[in-house]
Amino acid sequence: MAGISPTFNTPVPAILTLGTMNLLYLFVDTFALIPCLSAVEWFFYCLTFSCLLYLRYTEPKNYRPFKVPVVVGILLFVVTATCVVLPFFLRRPIHCSLRFCHAPNRRYIIPSQELLH
């Protein structure tokens, strides 16, 4: 998934995979497809943050043009791992989706309605 196009300097396999998944949303029953693909996306996000933490620990001297703080990486790993593992322990499936609500002076993260019921 990490193949970079020399012409456009973009991750072409990742773009094609996400594009294919989004096309599936158009042609397949959305309510059946969203929980499946959502779980897969959360798993890959969790894998991404675990690789970030692993490489930060094993190769701390490498040059990084963009360096994410370790606290942010740990926080995002815990959140995504929770969204991957939590549905296995619940009786009814939930969707780990978060909505961002912007008030004039504050920002909130509110769980979606599926998490509240």
CYANA upper distance limits for C-alpha pairs under 8 A (distance plus 0.5 A):
  1 MET  CA     11 PRO  CA      7.64
  1 MET  CA     12 VAL  CA      8.30
  1 MET  CA     13 PRO  CA      5.58
  1 MET  CA     14 ALA  CA      5.56
  2 ALA  CA     11 PRO  CA      6.26
  2 ALA  CA     12 VAL  CA      8.42
  2 ALA  CA     13 PRO  CA      7.45
  2 ALA  CA     14 ALA  CA      7.37
  3 GLY  CA     11 PRO  CA      5.98
  3 GLY  CA     12 VAL  CA      6.98
  3 GLY  CA     13 PRO  CA      6.85
  4 ILE  CA      9 ASN  CA      6.26
  4 ILE  CA     10 THR  CA      5.79
  4 ILE  CA     11 PRO  CA      5.01
  4 ILE  CA     12 VAL  CA      6.73
  5 SER  CA      9 ASN  CA      5.47
  5 SER  CA     10 THR  CA      5.89
  5 SER  CA     11 PRO  CA      6.76
  5 SER  CA     12 VAL  CA      6.64
  6 PRO  CA     10 THR  CA      8.34
 11 PRO  CA     15 ILE  CA      6.84
 12 VAL  CA     16 LEU  CA      6.64
 13 PRO  CA     17 THR  CA      6.62
 14 ALA  CA     18 LEU  CA      6.70
 15 ILE  CA     19 GLY  CA      6.45
 16 LEU  CA     20 THR  CA      6.54
 17 THR  CA     21 MET  CA      6.77
 18 LEU  CA     22 ASN  CA      6.66
 19 GLY  CA     23 LEU  CA      6.69
 20 THR  CA     24 LEU  CA      6.81
 21 MET  CA     25 TYR  CA      7.15
 21 MET  CA     37 LEU  CA      8.11
 22 ASN  CA     26 LEU  CA      7.50
 23 LEU  CA     27 PHE  CA      7.26
 24 LEU  CA     28 VAL  CA      6.23
 25 TYR  CA     29 ASP  CA      7.81
 25 TYR  CA     30 THR  CA      6.12
 25 TYR  CA     33 LEU  CA      7.47
 25 TYR  CA     34 ILE  CA      8.12
 26 LEU  CA     30 THR  CA      7.98
 28 VAL  CA     33 LEU  CA      7.56
 29 ASP  CA     33 LEU  CA      6.81
 30 THR  CA     34 ILE  CA      6.35
 31 PHE  CA     35 PRO  CA      7.89
 32 ALA  CA     36 CYS  CA      7.81
 33 LEU  CA     37 LEU  CA      6.67
 34 ILE  CA     38 SER  CA      6.12
 35 PRO  CA     39 ALA  CA      6.64
 35 PRO  CA     95 HIS  CA      7.16
 36 CYS  CA     40 VAL  CA      7.03
 37 LEU  CA     41 GLU  CA      6.57
 38 SER  CA     42 TRP  CA      6.67
 38 SER  CA     95 HIS  CA      8.26
 39 ALA  CA     43 PHE  CA      6.66
 39 ALA  CA     83 CYS  CA      8.39
 39 ALA  CA     84 VAL  CA      6.94
 40 VAL  CA     44 PHE  CA      6.84
 41 GLU  CA     45 TYR  CA      6.70
 42 TRP  CA     46 CYS  CA      6.61
 42 TRP  CA     80 THR  CA      6.45
 42 TRP  CA     81 ALA  CA      8.33
 42 TRP  CA     83 CYS  CA      7.21
 42 TRP  CA     84 VAL  CA      6.69
 43 PHE  CA     47 LEU  CA      6.66
 43 PHE  CA     80 THR  CA      7.77
 43 PHE  CA     81 ALA  CA      7.94
 43 PHE  CA     84 VAL  CA      6.45
 44 PHE  CA     48 THR  CA      6.57
 45 TYR  CA     49 PHE  CA      6.88
 45 TYR  CA     80 THR  CA      7.11
 46 CYS  CA     50 SER  CA      6.64
 46 CYS  CA     76 LEU  CA      8.26
 46 CYS  CA     77 PHE  CA      6.06
 46 CYS  CA     80 THR  CA      5.59
 46 CYS  CA     81 ALA  CA      6.21
 46 CYS  CA     84 VAL  CA      8.44
 47 LEU  CA     51 CYS  CA      6.66
 48 THR  CA     52 LEU  CA      6.77
 49 PHE  CA     53 LEU  CA      6.78
 49 PHE  CA     73 GLY  CA      6.46
 49 PHE  CA     74 ILE  CA      8.13
 49 PHE  CA     76 LEU  CA      7.33
 49 PHE  CA     77 PHE  CA      5.84
 50 SER  CA     54 TYR  CA      6.54
 50 SER  CA     77 PHE  CA      6.86
 51 CYS  CA     55 LEU  CA      6.47
 52 LEU  CA     56 ARG  CA      6.59
 52 LEU  CA     73 GLY  CA      7.57
 53 LEU  CA     57 TYR  CA      6.70
 53 LEU  CA     70 VAL  CA      7.74
 53 LEU  CA     73 GLY  CA      7.11
 53 LEU  CA     74 ILE  CA      7.85
 54 TYR  CA     58 THR  CA      6.59
 55 LEU  CA     59 GLU  CA      5.88
 55 LEU  CA     60 PRO  CA      7.68
 56 ARG  CA     60 PRO  CA      5.60
 68 VAL  CA     72 VAL  CA      7.38
 68 VAL  CA     73 GLY  CA      7.40
 69 PRO  CA     73 GLY  CA      7.06
 70 VAL  CA     74 ILE  CA      6.64
 71 VAL  CA     75 LEU  CA      6.58
 72 VAL  CA     76 LEU  CA      6.57
 73 GLY  CA     77 PHE  CA      6.52
 74 ILE  CA     78 VAL  CA      6.69
 75 LEU  CA     79 VAL  CA      6.77
 76 LEU  CA     80 THR  CA      6.56
 77 PHE  CA     81 ALA  CA      6.37
 78 VAL  CA     82 THR  CA      6.54
 79 VAL  CA     83 CYS  CA      6.91
 80 THR  CA     84 VAL  CA      6.78
 81 ALA  CA     85 VAL  CA      6.52
 82 THR  CA     86 LEU  CA      5.97
 83 CYS  CA     87 PRO  CA      7.68
 83 CYS  CA     96 CYS  CA      6.01
 85 VAL  CA     89 PHE  CA      7.92
 86 LEU  CA     90 LEU  CA      7.24
 87 PRO  CA     92 ARG  CA      8.37
 87 PRO  CA     93 PRO  CA      6.35
 87 PRO  CA     94 ILE  CA      6.96
 94 ILE  CA    114 GLU  CA      6.55
 94 ILE  CA    115 LEU  CA      6.85
 95 HIS  CA    112 SER  CA      8.45
 95 HIS  CA    114 GLU  CA      6.95
 95 HIS  CA    115 LEU  CA      7.62
 96 CYS  CA    111 PRO  CA      8.43
 96 CYS  CA    112 SER  CA      8.29
 96 CYS  CA    115 LEU  CA      8.04
 97 SER  CA    111 PRO  CA      7.18
 97 SER  CA    112 SER  CA      6.43
 98 LEU  CA    109 ILE  CA      7.09
 98 LEU  CA    110 ILE  CA      6.59
 98 LEU  CA    111 PRO  CA      5.47
 98 LEU  CA    112 SER  CA      6.17
 99 ARG  CA    109 ILE  CA      6.59
 99 ARG  CA    110 ILE  CA      6.12
 99 ARG  CA    111 PRO  CA      6.89
 99 ARG  CA    112 SER  CA      6.85
100 PHE  CA    107 ARG  CA      7.70
100 PHE  CA    108 TYR  CA      6.53
100 PHE  CA    109 ILE  CA      5.52
100 PHE  CA    110 ILE  CA      6.97
101 CYS  CA    107 ARG  CA      6.57
101 CYS  CA    108 TYR  CA      5.86
101 CYS  CA    109 ILE  CA      6.97
101 CYS  CA    110 ILE  CA      7.65
102 HIS  CA    106 ARG  CA      6.88
102 HIS  CA    107 ARG  CA      5.40
102 HIS  CA    108 TYR  CA      7.06
103 ALA  CA    107 ARG  CA      6.49
103 ALA  CA    108 TYR  CA      8.28
111 PRO  CA    115 LEU  CA      6.52
111 PRO  CA    116 LEU  CA      7.57
112 SER  CA    116 LEU  CA      7.46
113 GLN  CA    117 HIS  CA      7.13
